[in-house]
Amino acid sequence: MANLICGPVFDKLSVRSKEELFAKQIVIQGILAIQAGDNPRIVESKLLSFLSDTERAHLPAMASGGGKDK
């Protein structure tokens, strides 16, 4: 019974915990860069360095600086 219910629940919770920790680390790095007075382009490149190439490819064009405002 424990292997059917508790095992998968534990696996899912551990994955979500790791994802949440990763997201918090990115936010902290962004806040520290802004507080240090870094240029927004530098902040963006620092934060994008946390993501893999496939994750960056899924970002909208506006988020990666490729879009233009009308």
All heavy atoms as TSV, in Angstrom:
chain	resi	resn	atom	element	x	y	z
A	1	MET	N	N	0.820	-1.200	0.000
A	1	MET	CA	C	0.000	0.000	0.000
A	1	MET	C	C	0.862	1.261	0.000
A	1	MET	O	O	0.593	2.204	-0.715
A	1	MET	CB	C	-0.915	-0.032	1.235
A	1	MET	CG	C	-1.899	1.064	1.241
A	1	MET	SD	S	-3.246	0.648	0.153
A	1	MET	CE	C	-4.509	1.632	0.819
A	2	ALA	N	N	1.903	1.255	0.815
A	2	ALA	CA	C	2.773	2.422	0.906
A	2	ALA	C	C	3.506	2.669	-0.411
A	2	ALA	O	O	3.710	3.823	-0.802
A	2	ALA	CB	C	3.775	2.241	2.034
A	3	ASN	N	N	3.885	1.598	-1.100
A	3	ASN	CA	C	4.580	1.748	-2.376
A	3	ASN	C	C	3.672	2.302	-3.459
A	3	ASN	O	O	4.135	2.951	-4.393
A	3	ASN	CB	C	5.165	0.420	-2.836
A	3	ASN	CG	C	6.341	-0.004	-1.991
A	3	ASN	OD1	O	6.986	0.830	-1.372
A	3	ASN	ND2	N	6.603	-1.287	-1.940
A	4	LEU	N	N	2.381	2.061	-3.354
A	4	LEU	CA	C	1.435	2.543	-4.367
A	4	LEU	C	C	1.068	4.001	-4.173
A	4	LEU	O	O	0.810	4.714	-5.140
A	4	LEU	CB	C	0.162	1.693	-4.340
A	4	LEU	CG	C	0.306	0.255	-4.809
A	4	LEU	CD1	C	-0.999	-0.496	-4.598
A	4	LEU	CD2	C	0.714	0.209	-6.265
A	5	ILE	N	N	1.027	4.452	-2.944
A	5	ILE	CA	C	0.552	5.814	-2.666
A	5	ILE	C	C	1.686	6.732	-2.228
A	5	ILE	O	O	1.911	7.786	-2.816
A	5	ILE	CB	C	-0.563	5.789	-1.601
A	5	ILE	CG1	C	-1.767	5.014	-2.146
A	5	ILE	CG2	C	-0.963	7.192	-1.199
A	5	ILE	CD1	C	-2.849	4.743	-1.150
A	6	CYS	N	N	2.402	6.345	-1.199
A	6	CYS	CA	C	3.406	7.236	-0.603
A	6	CYS	C	C	4.622	7.450	-1.499
A	6	CYS	O	O	5.175	8.549	-1.536
A	6	CYS	CB	C	3.854	6.691	0.744
A	6	CYS	SG	S	2.530	6.652	1.964
A	7	GLY	N	N	5.036	6.409	-2.207
A	7	GLY	CA	C	6.212	6.535	-3.078
A	7	GLY	C	C	6.036	7.579	-4.165
A	7	GLY	O	O	6.841	8.507	-4.271
A	8	PRO	N	N	4.983	7.481	-4.975
A	8	PRO	CA	C	4.765	8.491	-6.020
A	8	PRO	C	C	4.517	9.899	-5.471
A	8	PRO	O	O	4.958	10.880	-6.050
A	8	PRO	CB	C	3.544	7.975	-6.771
A	8	PRO	CG	C	3.528	6.520	-6.517
A	8	PRO	CD	C	4.087	6.345	-5.140
A	9	VAL	N	N	3.815	9.990	-4.341
A	9	VAL	CA	C	3.566	11.298	-3.730
A	9	VAL	C	C	4.886	11.918	-3.300
A	9	VAL	O	O	5.139	13.097	-3.521
A	9	VAL	CB	C	2.581	11.177	-2.542
A	9	VAL	CG1	C	2.522	12.463	-1.749
A	9	VAL	CG2	C	1.206	10.788	-3.035
A	10	PHE	N	N	5.752	11.125	-2.673
A	10	PHE	CA	C	7.059	11.619	-2.253
A	10	PHE	C	C	7.883	12.085	-3.448
A	10	PHE	O	O	8.520	13.141	-3.392
A	10	PHE	CB	C	7.826	10.527	-1.491
A	10	PHE	CG	C	9.237	10.919	-1.167
A	10	PHE	CD1	C	9.501	11.794	-0.130
A	10	PHE	CD2	C	10.291	10.423	-1.913
A	10	PHE	CE1	C	10.797	12.162	0.166
A	10	PHE	CE2	C	11.595	10.780	-1.623
A	10	PHE	CZ	C	11.851	11.662	-0.578
A	11	ASP	N	N	7.865	11.318	-4.528
A	11	ASP	CA	C	8.624	11.690	-5.718
A	11	ASP	C	C	8.130	13.012	-6.296
A	11	ASP	O	O	8.928	13.891	-6.635
A	11	ASP	CB	C	8.530	10.596	-6.781
A	11	ASP	CG	C	9.251	9.323	-6.371
A	11	ASP	OD1	O	10.135	9.396	-5.487
A	11	ASP	OD2	O	8.929	8.266	-6.938
A	12	LYS	N	N	6.813	13.158	-6.383
A	12	LYS	CA	C	6.240	14.382	-6.927
A	12	LYS	C	C	6.555	15.591	-6.041
A	12	LYS	O	O	6.912	16.659	-6.530
A	12	LYS	CB	C	4.730	14.245	-7.091
A	12	LYS	CG	C	4.081	15.437	-7.771
A	12	LYS	CD	C	2.590	15.262	-7.899
A	12	LYS	CE	C	2.294	14.408	-9.105
A	12	LYS	NZ	N	0.870	14.371	-9.449
A	13	LEU	N	N	6.463	15.407	-4.732
A	13	LEU	CA	C	6.755	16.506	-3.812
A	13	LEU	C	C	8.230	16.896	-3.846
A	13	LEU	O	O	8.562	18.082	-3.754
A	13	LEU	CB	C	6.342	16.128	-2.387
A	13	LEU	CG	C	4.845	16.084	-2.116
A	13	LEU	CD1	C	4.582	15.591	-0.699
A	13	LEU	CD2	C	4.217	17.442	-2.354
A	14	SER	N	N	9.103	15.928	-3.987
A	14	SER	CA	C	10.533	16.252	-4.036
A	14	SER	C	C	10.884	16.999	-5.316
A	14	SER	O	O	11.695	17.929	-5.295
A	14	SER	CB	C	11.388	14.999	-3.882
A	14	SER	OG	O	11.210	14.136	-4.969
A	15	VAL	N	N	10.258	16.636	-6.432
A	15	VAL	CA	C	10.494	17.352	-7.691
A	15	VAL	C	C	9.989	18.781	-7.588
A	15	VAL	O	O	10.682	19.736	-7.962
A	15	VAL	CB	C	9.828	16.616	-8.878
A	15	VAL	CG1	C	9.792	17.482	-10.116
A	15	VAL	CG2	C	10.548	15.318	-9.161
A	16	ARG	N	N	8.790	18.961	-7.044
A	16	ARG	CA	C	8.230	20.311	-6.898
A	16	ARG	C	C	9.044	21.147	-5.927
A	16	ARG	O	O	9.202	22.346	-6.112
A	16	ARG	CB	C	6.782	20.230	-6.452
A	16	ARG	CG	C	5.887	19.757	-7.568
A	16	ARG	CD	C	4.449	19.935	-7.246
A	16	ARG	NE	N	3.627	19.455	-8.364
A	16	ARG	CZ	C	2.347	19.260	-8.286
A	16	ARG	NH1	N	1.703	19.506	-7.162
A	16	ARG	NH2	N	1.677	18.818	-9.334
A	17	SER	N	N	9.588	20.532	-4.887
A	17	SER	CA	C	10.425	21.250	-3.939
A	17	SER	C	C	11.701	21.748	-4.607
A	17	SER	O	O	12.127	22.888	-4.396
A	17	SER	CB	C	10.771	20.341	-2.764
A	17	SER	OG	O	11.649	20.979	-1.880
A	18	LYS	N	N	12.306	20.903	-5.437
A	18	LYS	CA	C	13.513	21.308	-6.160
A	18	LYS	C	C	13.222	22.427	-7.148
A	18	LYS	O	O	14.007	23.365	-7.285
A	18	LYS	CB	C	14.128	20.113	-6.888
A	18	LYS	CG	C	14.761	19.113	-5.952
A	18	LYS	CD	C	15.286	17.910	-6.701
A	18	LYS	CE	C	15.804	16.874	-5.734
A	18	LYS	NZ	N	16.279	15.669	-6.409
A	19	GLU	N	N	12.066	22.363	-7.827
A	19	GLU	CA	C	11.690	23.414	-8.767
A	19	GLU	C	C	11.464	24.740	-8.039
A	19	GLU	O	O	11.881	25.795	-8.508
A	19	GLU	CB	C	10.422	23.020	-9.526
A	19	GLU	CG	C	10.619	21.913	-10.526
A	19	GLU	CD	C	9.319	21.418	-11.118
A	19	GLU	OE1	O	8.226	21.797	-10.625
A	19	GLU	OE2	O	9.390	20.635	-12.095
A	20	GLU	N	N	10.819	24.677	-6.876
A	20	GLU	CA	C	10.558	25.890	-6.100
A	20	GLU	C	C	11.859	26.505	-5.591
A	20	GLU	O	O	12.042	27.725	-5.629
A	20	GLU	CB	C	9.638	25.565	-4.929
A	20	GLU	CG	C	9.222	26.773	-4.130
A	20	GLU	CD	C	8.258	26.433	-3.011
A	20	GLU	OE1	O	7.720	25.308	-2.990
A	20	GLU	OE2	O	8.041	27.306	-2.159
A	21	LEU	N	N	12.779	25.684	-5.135
A	21	LEU	CA	C	14.070	26.168	-4.676
A	21	LEU	C	C	14.833	26.833	-5.817
A	21	LEU	O	O	15.430	27.905	-5.642
A	21	LEU	CB	C	14.895	25.023	-4.088
A	21	LEU	CG	C	16.270	25.372	-3.565
A	21	LEU	CD1	C	16.162	26.352	-2.403
A	21	LEU	CD2	C	16.992	24.108	-3.133
A	22	PHE	N	N	14.801	26.229	-6.998
A	22	PHE	CA	C	15.459	26.790	-8.178
A	22	PHE	C	C	14.874	28.158	-8.535
A	22	PHE	O	O	15.605	29.108	-8.790
A	22	PHE	CB	C	15.317	25.817	-9.354
A	22	PHE	CG	C	15.956	26.281	-10.619
A	22	PHE	CD1	C	17.326	26.385	-10.728
A	22	PHE	CD2	C	15.181	26.604	-11.724
A	22	PHE	CE1	C	17.920	26.805	-11.910
A	22	PHE	CE2	C	15.754	27.027	-12.898
A	22	PHE	CZ	C	17.134	27.127	-12.990
A	23	ALA	N	N	13.550	28.263	-8.514
A	23	ALA	CA	C	12.896	29.531	-8.831
A	23	ALA	C	C	13.256	30.606	-7.808
A	23	ALA	O	O	13.515	31.761	-8.166
A	23	ALA	CB	C	11.391	29.344	-8.885
A	24	LYS	N	N	13.307	30.240	-6.544
A	24	LYS	CA	C	13.668	31.209	-5.501
A	24	LYS	C	C	15.113	31.679	-5.658
A	24	LYS	O	O	15.426	32.841	-5.426
A	24	LYS	CB	C	13.441	30.614	-4.117
A	24	LYS	CG	C	11.975	30.540	-3.753
A	24	LYS	CD	C	11.773	30.013	-2.351
A	24	LYS	CE	C	10.287	29.973	-2.027
A	24	LYS	NZ	N	10.038	29.553	-0.640
A	25	GLN	N	N	16.004	30.782	-6.051
A	25	GLN	CA	C	17.397	31.165	-6.271
A	25	GLN	C	C	17.508	32.171	-7.419
A	25	GLN	O	O	18.276	33.131	-7.344
A	25	GLN	CB	C	18.252	29.940	-6.568
A	25	GLN	CG	C	18.478	29.073	-5.373
A	25	GLN	CD	C	19.230	27.797	-5.707
A	25	GLN	OE1	O	19.238	27.345	-6.845
A	25	GLN	NE2	N	19.851	27.212	-4.700
A	26	ILE	N	N	16.733	31.968	-8.474
A	26	ILE	CA	C	16.744	32.897	-9.598
A	26	ILE	C	C	16.228	34.261	-9.154
A	26	ILE	O	O	16.815	35.298	-9.494
A	26	ILE	CB	C	15.909	32.351	-10.771
A	26	ILE	CG1	C	16.583	31.124	-11.372
A	26	ILE	CG2	C	15.710	33.417	-11.845
A	26	ILE	CD1	C	15.766	30.427	-12.431
A	27	VAL	N	N	15.156	34.288	-8.377
A	27	VAL	CA	C	14.595	35.551	-7.901
A	27	VAL	C	C	15.599	36.287	-7.020
A	27	VAL	O	O	15.804	37.496	-7.169
A	27	VAL	CB	C	13.271	35.298	-7.135
A	27	VAL	CG1	C	12.817	36.544	-6.407
A	27	VAL	CG2	C	12.195	34.819	-8.090
A	28	ILE	N	N	16.262	35.569	-6.139
A	28	ILE	CA	C	17.250	36.196	-5.257
A	28	ILE	C	C	18.393	36.785	-6.069
A	28	ILE	O	O	18.842	37.912	-5.801
A	28	ILE	CB	C	17.771	35.185	-4.217
A	28	ILE	CG1	C	16.663	34.890	-3.211
A	28	ILE	CG2	C	19.024	35.693	-3.518
A	28	ILE	CD1	C	16.978	33.762	-2.251
A	29	GLN	N	N	18.878	36.066	-7.073
A	29	GLN	CA	C	19.957	36.590	-7.911
A	29	GLN	C	C	19.512	37.845	-8.667
A	29	GLN	O	O	20.276	38.795	-8.816
A	29	GLN	CB	C	20.452	35.530	-8.883
A	29	GLN	CG	C	21.220	34.410	-8.218
A	29	GLN	CD	C	22.449	34.905	-7.489
A	29	GLN	OE1	O	23.185	35.744	-7.967
A	29	GLN	NE2	N	22.656	34.383	-6.295
A	30	GLY	N	N	18.265	37.849	-9.137
A	30	GLY	CA	C	17.741	39.018	-9.824
A	30	GLY	C	C	17.650	40.215	-8.902
A	30	GLY	O	O	18.029	41.337	-9.263
A	31	ILE	N	N	17.168	40.003	-7.695
A	31	ILE	CA	C	17.058	41.092	-6.720
A	31	ILE	C	C	18.431	41.634	-6.368
A	31	ILE	O	O	18.625	42.855	-6.297
A	31	ILE	CB	C	16.305	40.612	-5.469
A	31	ILE	CG1	C	14.842	40.362	-5.808
A	31	ILE	CG2	C	16.433	41.610	-4.329
A	31	ILE	CD1	C	14.062	39.674	-4.711
A	32	LEU	N	N	19.387	40.749	-6.162
A	32	LEU	CA	C	20.743	41.204	-5.834
A	32	LEU	C	C	21.365	41.998	-6.978
A	32	LEU	O	O	22.068	42.990	-6.750
A	32	LEU	CB	C	21.622	40.010	-5.463
A	32	LEU	CG	C	21.289	39.325	-4.142
A	32	LEU	CD1	C	22.148	38.077	-3.954
A	32	LEU	CD2	C	21.477	40.281	-2.981
A	33	ALA	N	N	21.119	41.576	-8.208
A	33	ALA	CA	C	21.668	42.294	-9.362
A	33	ALA	C	C	21.034	43.672	-9.495
A	33	ALA	O	O	21.717	44.658	-9.783
A	33	ALA	CB	C	21.463	41.484	-10.635
A	34	ILE	N	N	19.722	43.754	-9.275
A	34	ILE	CA	C	19.046	45.054	-9.346
A	34	ILE	C	C	19.545	45.963	-8.232
A	34	ILE	O	O	19.805	47.145	-8.448
A	34	ILE	CB	C	17.516	44.862	-9.260
A	34	ILE	CG1	C	17.014	44.185	-10.532
A	34	ILE	CG2	C	16.805	46.190	-9.044
A	34	ILE	CD1	C	15.571	43.722	-10.452
A	35	GLN	N	N	19.689	45.400	-7.039
A	35	GLN	CA	C	20.163	46.183	-5.904
A	35	GLN	C	C	21.588	46.681	-6.140
A	35	GLN	O	O	21.950	47.770	-5.699
A	35	GLN	CB	C	20.107	45.347	-4.637
A	35	GLN	CG	C	20.449	46.107	-3.379
A	35	GLN	CD	C	20.352	45.245	-2.143
A	35	GLN	OE1	O	20.285	44.026	-2.226
A	35	GLN	NE2	N	20.329	45.875	-0.991
A	36	ALA	N	N	22.399	45.910	-6.845
A	36	ALA	CA	C	23.773	46.316	-7.142
A	36	ALA	C	C	23.819	47.393	-8.222
A	36	ALA	O	O	24.877	47.962	-8.478
A	36	ALA	CB	C	24.593	45.110	-7.576
A	37	GLY	N	N	22.674	47.667	-8.864
A	37	GLY	CA	C	22.618	48.713	-9.871
A	37	GLY	C	C	23.024	48.250	-11.257
A	37	GLY	O	O	23.396	49.061	-12.099
A	38	ASP	N	N	22.946	46.957	-11.502
A	38	ASP	CA	C	23.307	46.433	-12.822
A	38	ASP	C	C	22.323	46.916	-13.883
A	38	ASP	O	O	21.147	47.153	-13.610
A	38	ASP	CB	C	23.307	44.904	-12.812
A	38	ASP	CG	C	24.475	44.330	-12.031
A	38	ASP	OD1	O	25.406	45.089	-11.701
A	38	ASP	OD2	O	24.449	43.119	-11.750
A	39	ASN	N	N	22.819	47.021	-15.089
A	39	ASN	CA	C	22.005	47.370	-16.243
A	39	ASN	C	C	20.951	46.273	-16.443
A	39	ASN	O	O	21.242	45.090	-16.273
A	39	ASN	CB	C	22.923	47.468	-17.471
A	39	ASN	CG	C	22.229	47.927	-18.709
A	39	ASN	OD1	O	21.158	47.429	-19.041
A	39	ASN	ND2	N	22.850	48.845	-19.411
A	40	PRO	N	N	19.726	46.644	-16.819
A	40	PRO	CA	C	18.688	45.616	-17.019
A	40	PRO	C	C	19.079	44.525	-18.016
A	40	PRO	O	O	18.688	43.360	-17.856
A	40	PRO	CB	C	17.496	46.420	-17.528
A	40	PRO	CG	C	17.691	47.778	-16.967
A	40	PRO	CD	C	19.172	47.995	-16.941
A	41	ARG	N	N	19.839	44.869	-19.040
A	41	ARG	CA	C	20.288	43.840	-20.001
A	41	ARG	C	C	21.231	42.848	-19.333
A	41	ARG	O	O	21.199	41.649	-19.621
A	41	ARG	CB	C	20.999	44.484	-21.197
A	41	ARG	CG	C	20.183	45.468	-21.946
A	41	ARG	CD	C	19.258	44.784	-22.879
A	41	ARG	NE	N	18.522	45.814	-23.627
A	41	ARG	CZ	C	17.553	45.553	-24.419
A	41	ARG	NH1	N	17.175	44.320	-24.615
A	41	ARG	NH2	N	16.920	46.526	-25.039
A	42	ILE	N	N	22.081	43.347	-18.442
A	42	ILE	CA	C	23.003	42.475	-17.715
A	42	ILE	C	C	22.224	41.567	-16.773
A	42	ILE	O	O	22.503	40.369	-16.667
A	42	ILE	CB	C	24.045	43.304	-16.930
A	42	ILE	CG1	C	24.840	44.211	-17.861
A	42	ILE	CG2	C	24.947	42.416	-16.094
A	42	ILE	CD1	C	25.708	43.485	-18.851
A	43	VAL	N	N	21.231	42.141	-16.088
A	43	VAL	CA	C	20.388	41.351	-15.189
A	43	VAL	C	C	19.694	40.238	-15.977
A	43	VAL	O	O	19.664	39.088	-15.548
A	43	VAL	CB	C	19.352	42.246	-14.468
A	43	VAL	CG1	C	18.400	41.402	-13.644
A	43	VAL	CG2	C	20.041	43.274	-13.591
A	44	GLU	N	N	19.164	40.597	-17.140
A	44	GLU	CA	C	18.481	39.605	-17.974
A	44	GLU	C	C	19.429	38.481	-18.374
A	44	GLU	O	O	19.081	37.297	-18.276
A	44	GLU	CB	C	17.918	40.275	-19.221
A	44	GLU	CG	C	17.223	39.314	-20.150
A	44	GLU	CD	C	16.775	39.968	-21.444
A	44	GLU	OE1	O	17.356	40.989	-21.847
A	44	GLU	OE2	O	15.833	39.437	-22.050
A	45	SER	N	N	20.635	38.829	-18.798
A	45	SER	CA	C	21.568	37.780	-19.224
A	45	SER	C	C	22.008	36.912	-18.047
A	45	SER	O	O	22.197	35.701	-18.198
A	45	SER	CB	C	22.771	38.393	-19.935
A	45	SER	OG	O	23.535	39.167	-19.048
A	46	LYS	N	N	22.146	37.518	-16.861
A	46	LYS	CA	C	22.494	36.724	-15.679
A	46	LYS	C	C	21.397	35.726	-15.360
A	46	LYS	O	O	21.660	34.562	-15.057
A	46	LYS	CB	C	22.705	37.632	-14.465
A	46	LYS	CG	C	24.012	38.362	-14.434
A	46	LYS	CD	C	24.120	39.189	-13.170
A	46	LYS	CE	C	25.399	39.976	-13.121
A	46	LYS	NZ	N	25.501	40.787	-11.886
A	47	LEU	N	N	20.151	36.180	-15.427
A	47	LEU	CA	C	19.041	35.297	-15.084
A	47	LEU	C	C	18.812	34.236	-16.155
A	47	LEU	O	O	18.448	33.105	-15.843
A	47	LEU	CB	C	17.768	36.116	-14.848
A	47	LEU	CG	C	17.849	37.100	-13.672
A	47	LEU	CD1	C	16.545	37.850	-13.533
A	47	LEU	CD2	C	18.227	36.398	-12.385
A	48	LEU	N	N	19.026	34.598	-17.417
A	48	LEU	CA	C	18.873	33.612	-18.490
A	48	LEU	C	C	19.946	32.532	-18.428
A	48	LEU	O	O	19.751	31.435	-18.935
A	48	LEU	CB	C	18.890	34.302	-19.853
A	48	LEU	CG	C	17.622	35.064	-20.221
A	48	LEU	CD1	C	17.815	35.802	-21.537
A	48	LEU	CD2	C	16.429	34.139	-20.299
A	49	SER	N	N	21.081	32.845	-17.794
A	49	SER	CA	C	22.144	31.845	-17.698
A	49	SER	C	C	21.737	30.672	-16.810
A	49	SER	O	O	22.333	29.599	-16.894
A	49	SER	CB	C	23.428	32.483	-17.173
A	49	SER	OG	O	23.277	32.861	-15.819
A	50	PHE	N	N	20.721	30.847	-15.975
A	50	PHE	CA	C	20.232	29.746	-15.150
A	50	PHE	C	C	19.460	28.717	-15.970
A	50	PHE	O	O	19.335	27.571	-15.572
A	50	PHE	CB	C	19.293	30.270	-14.051
A	50	PHE	CG	C	20.005	30.882	-12.887
A	50	PHE	CD1	C	20.187	32.249	-12.811
A	50	PHE	CD2	C	20.480	30.097	-11.856
A	50	PHE	CE1	C	20.827	32.814	-11.734
A	50	PHE	CE2	C	21.124	30.655	-10.768
A	50	PHE	CZ	C	21.307	32.023	-10.711
A	51	LEU	N	N	18.915	29.139	-17.108
A	51	LEU	CA	C	18.053	28.267	-17.898
A	51	LEU	C	C	18.843	27.516	-18.962
A	51	LEU	O	O	19.840	28.018	-19.486
A	51	LEU	CB	C	16.962	29.096	-18.586
A	51	LEU	CG	C	16.067	29.918	-17.672
A	51	LEU	CD1	C	15.084	30.725	-18.497
A	51	LEU	CD2	C	15.342	29.040	-16.682
A	52	SER	N	N	18.364	26.335	-19.294
A	52	SER	CA	C	18.987	25.569	-20.374
A	52	SER	C	C	18.555	26.156	-21.716
A	52	SER	O	O	17.648	26.978	-21.793
A	52	SER	CB	C	18.572	24.099	-20.285
A	52	SER	OG	O	17.205	23.964	-20.567
A	53	ASP	N	N	19.191	25.704	-22.776
A	53	ASP	CA	C	18.860	26.205	-24.112
A	53	ASP	C	C	17.412	25.888	-24.489
A	53	ASP	O	O	16.742	26.709	-25.092
A	53	ASP	CB	C	19.803	25.605	-25.159
A	53	ASP	CG	C	21.215	26.146	-25.016
A	53	ASP	OD1	O	21.372	27.268	-24.499
A	53	ASP	OD2	O	22.156	25.444	-25.432
A	54	THR	N	N	16.944	24.721	-24.125
A	54	THR	CA	C	15.561	24.369	-24.462
A	54	THR	C	C	14.572	25.208	-23.669
A	54	THR	O	O	13.527	25.587	-24.192
A	54	THR	CB	C	15.296	22.878	-24.203
A	54	THR	OG1	O	15.624	22.571	-22.846
A	54	THR	CG2	C	16.116	22.007	-25.127
A	55	GLU	N	N	14.895	25.516	-22.431
A	55	GLU	CA	C	14.013	26.377	-21.631
A	55	GLU	C	C	13.996	27.801	-22.178
A	55	GLU	O	O	12.960	28.451	-22.201
A	55	GLU	CB	C	14.453	26.383	-20.167
A	55	GLU	CG	C	14.217	25.072	-19.457
A	55	GLU	CD	C	14.833	25.021	-18.079
A	55	GLU	OE1	O	15.899	25.635	-17.865
A	55	GLU	OE2	O	14.255	24.347	-17.215
A	56	ARG	N	N	15.157	28.273	-22.629
A	56	ARG	CA	C	15.220	29.611	-23.221
A	56	ARG	C	C	14.442	29.684	-24.525
A	56	ARG	O	O	13.863	30.705	-24.857
A	56	ARG	CB	C	16.674	30.010	-23.488
A	56	ARG	CG	C	17.367	30.534	-22.271
A	56	ARG	CD	C	18.735	31.042	-22.619
A	56	ARG	NE	N	19.654	30.357	-21.708
A	56	ARG	CZ	C	20.879	30.019	-21.984
A	56	ARG	NH1	N	21.396	30.288	-23.149
A	56	ARG	NH2	N	21.610	29.407	-21.094
A	57	ALA	N	N	14.416	28.595	-25.278
A	57	ALA	CA	C	13.710	28.580	-26.551
A	57	ALA	C	C	12.207	28.706	-26.349
A	57	ALA	O	O	11.507	29.205	-27.234
A	57	ALA	CB	C	14.030	27.296	-27.307
A	58	HIS	N	N	11.693	28.288	-25.191
A	58	HIS	CA	C	10.259	28.354	-24.920
A	58	HIS	C	C	9.818	29.709	-24.388
A	58	HIS	O	O	8.621	29.938	-24.223
A	58	HIS	CB	C	9.849	27.267	-23.948
A	58	HIS	CG	C	9.957	25.877	-24.510
A	58	HIS	ND1	N	10.065	25.614	-25.847
A	58	HIS	CD2	C	9.971	24.674	-23.909
A	58	HIS	CE1	C	10.139	24.317	-26.038
A	58	HIS	NE2	N	10.089	23.723	-24.881
A	59	LEU	N	N	10.762	30.592	-24.104
A	59	LEU	CA	C	10.397	31.914	-23.605
A	59	LEU	C	C	9.799	32.753	-24.725
A	59	LEU	O	O	10.208	32.660	-25.877
A	59	LEU	CB	C	11.624	32.642	-23.057
A	59	LEU	CG	C	12.197	32.118	-21.769
A	59	LEU	CD1	C	13.459	32.901	-21.405
A	59	LEU	CD2	C	11.201	32.204	-20.646
A	60	PRO	N	N	8.836	33.603	-24.395
A	60	PRO	CA	C	8.297	34.521	-25.405
A	60	PRO	C	C	9.381	35.490	-25.888
A	60	PRO	O	O	10.336	35.771	-25.176
A	60	PRO	CB	C	7.196	35.278	-24.682
A	60	PRO	CG	C	6.968	34.559	-23.405
A	60	PRO	CD	C	8.162	33.715	-23.122
A	61	ALA	N	N	9.210	36.011	-27.092
A	61	ALA	CA	C	10.206	36.908	-27.668
A	61	ALA	C	C	10.377	38.173	-26.838
A	61	ALA	O	O	11.477	38.702	-26.710
A	61	ALA	CB	C	9.813	37.274	-29.100
A	62	MET	N	N	9.308	38.679	-26.242
A	62	MET	CA	C	9.401	39.899	-25.437
A	62	MET	C	C	10.252	39.695	-24.203
A	62	MET	O	O	10.985	40.577	-23.784
A	62	MET	CB	C	7.997	40.366	-25.006
A	62	MET	CG	C	7.152	40.871	-26.148
A	62	MET	SD	S	7.845	42.322	-26.954
A	62	MET	CE	C	7.608	43.521	-25.692
A	63	ALA	N	N	10.195	38.539	-23.596
A	63	ALA	CA	C	10.949	38.272	-22.382
A	63	ALA	C	C	12.444	38.197	-22.662
A	63	ALA	O	O	13.259	38.536	-21.811
A	63	ALA	CB	C	10.477	36.979	-21.729
A	64	SER	N	N	12.830	37.773	-23.839
A	64	SER	CA	C	14.236	37.650	-24.150
A	64	SER	C	C	14.804	38.883	-24.845
A	64	SER	O	O	15.925	38.863	-25.323
A	64	SER	CB	C	14.483	36.404	-25.013
A	64	SER	OG	O	13.824	36.553	-26.249
A	65	GLY	N	N	14.029	39.957	-24.924
A	65	GLY	CA	C	14.515	41.192	-25.510
A	65	GLY	C	C	14.408	41.237	-27.011
A	65	GLY	O	O	14.851	42.190	-27.643
A	66	GLY	N	N	13.826	40.227	-27.637
A	66	GLY	CA	C	13.747	40.167	-29.081
A	66	GLY	C	C	12.563	40.910	-29.664
A	66	GLY	O	O	12.513	41.172	-30.855
A	67	GLY	N	N	11.589	41.238	-28.839
A	67	GLY	CA	C	10.387	41.913	-29.342
A	67	GLY	C	C	10.529	43.414	-29.323
A	67	GLY	O	O	11.399	43.983	-28.678
A	68	LYS	N	N	9.657	44.085	-30.061
A	68	LYS	CA	C	9.667	45.544	-30.101
A	68	LYS	C	C	8.321	46.037	-29.616
A	68	LYS	O	O	7.287	45.472	-29.943
A	68	LYS	CB	C	9.910	46.041	-31.523
A	68	LYS	CG	C	11.276	45.707	-32.053
A	68	LYS	CD	C	11.456	46.270	-33.436
A	68	LYS	CE	C	12.831	45.890	-33.973
A	68	LYS	NZ	N	13.044	46.386	-35.318
A	69	ASP	N	N	8.357	47.115	-28.835
A	69	ASP	CA	C	7.111	47.733	-28.384
A	69	ASP	C	C	6.533	48.572	-29.496
A	69	ASP	O	O	7.239	49.169	-30.301
A	69	ASP	CB	C	7.372	48.651	-27.168
A	69	ASP	CG	C	7.772	47.830	-25.938
A	69	ASP	OD1	O	7.373	46.657	-25.876
A	69	ASP	OD2	O	8.466	48.376	-25.076
A	70	LYS	N	N	5.202	48.613	-29.550
A	70	LYS	CA	C	4.539	49.421	-30.579
A	70	LYS	C	C	4.072	50.719	-30.008
A	70	LYS	O	O	3.767	50.887	-28.908
A	70	LYS	CB	C	3.348	48.660	-31.166
A	70	LYS	CG	C	3.808	47.493	-31.985
A	70	LYS	CD	C	2.624	46.831	-32.636
A	70	LYS	CE	C	3.099	45.673	-33.495
A	70	LYS	NZ	N	2.036	45.007	-34.164
